[in-house]
Amino acid sequence: MNIRNNDLSDKSIVINISDEVSLRLCKQQYDEFISLLLPSMEQEFKYAYIVQKKANEQCFDCLRFMSEIRELFYDCSCDICLLRDMSEVAPERLSEILDKYSNLLGFKE
């Protein structure tokens, strides 16, 4: 028996019972499988799923933040990005971006 594609974010698992027989469990079936097979670890799986989900959300927030900052300081309208002159950078927009991502940057608790 071989277990592969155990993915917390998708809540899915594929179990190869033999060369010709595979079992795929998703969503609710995945939750039931974990609770029946590993009752002592069920809470740890739930916690790991929550942590992974928050980490993914934070990663996407970082990517959005980097994109907005890049657009503010660089002109990427052509094939290459060129640094804008500081007179072209809108301080109000910088303030908006920093306020928007203040939790991500550690400015607020």
Backbone bond lengths (Angstrom), bond angles and torsions (degrees), N, CA, C in turn:
res aa  C-N    CA-C-N  psi(-1)  N-CA   C-N-CA  omega(-1)  CA-C   N-CA-C  phi
1 M - - - 1.453 - - 1.529 108.20 -
2 N 1.323 115.01 137.62 1.449 121.96 -176.85 1.527 108.17 -133.99
3 I 1.317 116.04 131.38 1.469 120.44 177.75 1.520 107.43 -106.84
4 R 1.339 116.10 130.82 1.461 120.53 178.65 1.524 109.63 -140.57
5 N 1.304 114.98 163.93 1.466 121.96 178.24 1.518 112.35 55.54
6 N 1.303 117.50 40.57 1.455 120.44 173.98 1.522 106.98 -77.36
7 D 1.313 116.67 100.51 1.456 122.28 -172.40 1.522 110.08 -116.67
8 L 1.322 115.89 111.70 1.461 120.02 179.51 1.521 112.35 -65.75
9 S 1.333 116.99 -39.69 1.461 119.20 -175.81 1.519 111.89 -66.55
10 D 1.323 116.97 -31.34 1.455 121.46 -179.59 1.528 111.33 -97.36
11 K 1.330 116.30 -9.94 1.462 122.79 -175.32 1.522 109.91 50.92
12 S 1.324 115.17 58.43 1.459 119.85 178.75 1.525 109.39 -141.14
13 I 1.322 115.19 155.03 1.458 121.40 178.49 1.522 108.18 -150.26
14 V 1.315 116.27 143.15 1.459 121.99 175.93 1.525 106.79 -118.44
15 I 1.332 115.74 125.01 1.460 121.49 179.48 1.529 107.54 -114.70
16 N 1.304 116.12 118.58 1.469 121.26 175.97 1.525 107.56 -89.11
17 I 1.314 115.90 109.06 1.454 120.92 -179.60 1.530 109.83 -80.81
18 S 1.303 117.18 -38.15 1.466 123.36 174.26 1.521 107.19 -149.58
19 D 1.333 116.40 -174.37 1.467 119.48 179.95 1.523 112.78 -62.86
20 E 1.346 116.70 -32.30 1.454 120.09 -177.14 1.523 114.71 -102.54
21 V 1.333 117.19 -10.00 1.464 119.74 -173.84 1.532 109.68 -119.83
22 S 1.341 114.49 121.89 1.463 121.56 176.53 1.519 108.53 -127.14
23 L 1.289 115.05 147.46 1.458 121.68 179.23 1.522 107.70 -123.22
24 R 1.328 116.48 123.40 1.471 121.12 179.53 1.518 108.46 -114.74
25 L 1.320 115.27 126.76 1.459 121.38 178.78 1.528 108.59 -118.90
26 C 1.321 115.93 135.42 1.460 121.55 -179.17 1.526 110.31 -132.05
27 K 1.311 114.32 154.92 1.465 124.36 173.12 1.524 113.48 45.50
28 Q 1.326 117.41 -111.71 1.461 121.55 -174.51 1.527 111.08 -63.74
29 Q 1.332 117.68 -40.80 1.463 120.62 178.01 1.523 110.65 -61.93
30 Y 1.336 116.85 -37.19 1.463 122.16 177.87 1.528 109.35 -62.83
31 D 1.330 116.80 -47.42 1.469 121.12 178.97 1.529 111.21 -60.03
32 E 1.329 117.00 -43.91 1.462 121.00 179.49 1.524 111.15 -64.64
33 F 1.324 116.86 -41.03 1.459 121.74 178.98 1.526 110.62 -60.44
34 I 1.322 116.28 -47.09 1.464 120.59 -179.54 1.521 110.62 -63.69
35 S 1.345 117.57 -43.00 1.463 120.21 -177.91 1.528 112.34 -68.54
36 L 1.340 117.37 -32.30 1.464 120.36 179.00 1.526 112.53 -80.85
37 L 1.312 116.89 -43.49 1.453 121.17 -175.78 1.523 112.55 -77.78
38 L 1.309 115.25 -41.21 1.462 120.04 -174.96 1.530 111.36 -129.30
39 P 1.345 117.95 64.70 1.464 118.97 -175.72 1.531 113.07 -60.53
40 S 1.313 117.10 -32.04 1.459 119.39 -178.97 1.530 111.80 -71.94
41 M 1.335 116.72 -21.73 1.462 120.41 -178.74 1.526 113.40 -105.15
42 E 1.318 117.42 2.31 1.464 120.96 -176.24 1.525 111.48 -57.57
43 Q 1.319 117.24 -45.25 1.463 121.29 -178.42 1.533 110.44 -65.02
44 E 1.332 116.60 -36.61 1.456 120.24 178.37 1.527 111.10 -65.80
45 F 1.323 117.54 -38.03 1.471 121.18 176.68 1.529 110.05 -63.89
46 K 1.324 116.58 -43.81 1.466 120.17 179.78 1.526 110.44 -62.50
47 Y 1.340 115.27 -43.18 1.462 119.73 179.79 1.533 110.38 -64.88
48 A 1.330 116.92 -42.84 1.466 121.04 178.85 1.525 110.73 -61.64
49 Y 1.328 116.98 -38.37 1.463 121.02 178.32 1.530 110.38 -63.71
50 I 1.323 116.62 -43.61 1.467 121.04 179.77 1.530 110.45 -64.05
51 V 1.325 116.55 -44.37 1.466 120.77 179.58 1.524 110.46 -62.59
52 Q 1.334 117.01 -43.72 1.458 120.56 179.76 1.530 111.14 -64.44
53 K 1.320 116.92 -40.34 1.467 120.97 179.24 1.530 110.60 -63.34
54 K 1.342 116.94 -44.37 1.466 120.46 178.71 1.521 111.18 -64.77
55 A 1.325 117.12 -39.35 1.466 121.00 178.77 1.525 110.38 -63.92
56 N 1.329 117.30 -41.58 1.467 120.71 178.03 1.524 111.03 -63.58
57 E 1.324 116.74 -42.28 1.466 120.61 178.54 1.526 110.21 -62.83
58 Q 1.331 116.41 -41.92 1.462 120.11 179.65 1.527 111.03 -66.42
59 C 1.317 116.72 -36.35 1.463 120.93 177.27 1.525 110.51 -63.09
60 F 1.324 117.26 -43.98 1.465 120.51 178.28 1.526 111.19 -66.33
61 D 1.341 117.21 -36.68 1.463 120.40 175.29 1.527 110.59 -61.97
62 C 1.334 117.15 -41.45 1.469 121.15 177.89 1.521 110.84 -61.57
63 L 1.325 116.73 -43.94 1.458 120.40 179.34 1.520 111.70 -63.38
64 R 1.332 116.80 -41.17 1.477 120.19 177.93 1.529 110.48 -65.40
65 F 1.338 116.43 -41.82 1.468 121.05 179.00 1.533 110.13 -61.06
66 M 1.332 116.81 -47.71 1.470 120.40 -179.73 1.522 110.69 -60.97
67 S 1.312 116.57 -39.53 1.458 120.73 179.77 1.530 110.98 -64.51
68 E 1.317 116.79 -44.82 1.468 120.10 -179.35 1.525 111.57 -66.41
69 I 1.332 116.94 -40.26 1.468 120.27 178.40 1.531 109.98 -66.12
70 R 1.327 115.92 -41.55 1.474 120.22 178.72 1.532 110.01 -60.32
71 E 1.327 117.14 -45.24 1.467 120.62 -179.91 1.527 111.47 -63.42
72 L 1.328 116.43 -30.82 1.459 120.46 -179.32 1.527 111.62 -73.05
73 F 1.328 117.08 -44.30 1.464 120.98 -174.32 1.528 114.58 -95.60
74 Y 1.319 118.07 -14.22 1.462 121.19 -177.91 1.521 110.47 -127.46
75 D 1.314 115.25 145.59 1.458 121.58 173.23 1.521 106.93 -98.55
76 C 1.324 116.37 109.25 1.467 121.41 -177.94 1.524 111.13 -110.08
77 S 1.321 116.62 32.30 1.458 120.16 -177.29 1.530 112.85 -74.50
78 C 1.329 117.64 -17.72 1.472 119.82 177.21 1.532 108.65 -112.92
79 D 1.306 116.70 -162.62 1.470 120.82 -175.80 1.525 113.36 -67.10
80 I 1.321 117.23 -26.02 1.463 120.67 179.37 1.520 109.29 -119.82
81 C 1.298 116.71 157.23 1.469 121.58 178.04 1.530 108.78 -95.19
82 L 1.307 115.11 131.59 1.465 121.27 179.68 1.520 109.40 -115.20
83 L 1.306 115.21 135.90 1.462 120.74 179.23 1.523 109.87 -64.78
84 R 1.311 115.90 129.44 1.467 120.41 178.40 1.525 109.24 -76.39
85 D 1.310 115.75 153.95 1.449 121.25 171.73 1.526 107.41 -70.99
86 M 1.307 117.46 145.80 1.466 120.66 -176.76 1.531 111.77 -60.77
87 S 1.313 117.50 -24.83 1.466 119.40 177.56 1.532 111.41 -70.12
88 E 1.351 116.88 -19.96 1.463 121.46 178.84 1.525 112.70 -85.16
89 V 1.323 116.97 -16.20 1.464 121.58 -177.52 1.533 108.76 -80.95
90 A 1.323 115.71 124.06 1.467 120.94 -179.04 1.527 109.61 -83.39
91 P 1.336 117.49 114.21 1.469 119.83 -178.93 1.533 112.54 -62.18
92 E 1.344 116.00 -31.58 1.469 119.10 178.88 1.524 110.65 -64.88
93 R 1.328 114.97 -40.24 1.472 119.54 179.57 1.527 110.57 -67.07
94 L 1.326 117.83 -39.23 1.464 121.76 176.58 1.520 110.09 -61.42
95 S 1.314 116.21 -43.03 1.459 120.91 178.26 1.523 111.28 -62.93
96 E 1.327 116.91 -41.31 1.470 121.39 177.49 1.527 111.25 -60.62
97 I 1.334 115.89 -46.13 1.464 120.49 -179.04 1.527 110.48 -63.10
98 L 1.324 116.82 -45.22 1.471 120.17 -179.40 1.523 111.27 -64.54
99 D 1.338 117.22 -38.03 1.466 120.47 176.59 1.528 110.89 -66.44
100 K 1.327 116.10 -41.79 1.457 121.58 -178.21 1.528 111.16 -61.59
101 Y 1.327 117.22 -38.33 1.466 121.44 -176.49 1.529 112.07 -108.71
102 S 1.324 117.47 26.84 1.460 120.87 -175.77 1.536 112.36 -62.80
103 N 1.338 117.49 -38.58 1.473 119.08 177.44 1.517 111.44 -65.07
104 L 1.314 116.49 -42.39 1.461 121.70 179.19 1.534 110.67 -61.40
105 L 1.320 116.46 -39.22 1.460 121.82 -177.23 1.524 112.93 -83.90
106 G 1.320 117.29 -6.53 1.462 120.58 178.27 1.510 114.61 85.40
107 F 1.331 116.83 16.26 1.464 120.64 179.70 1.523 111.48 -77.58
108 K 1.331 117.23 -29.15 1.461 122.30 179.90 1.521 108.80 -124.27
109 E 1.297 115.87 154.79 1.465 119.96 178.70 1.497 111.11 -100.07
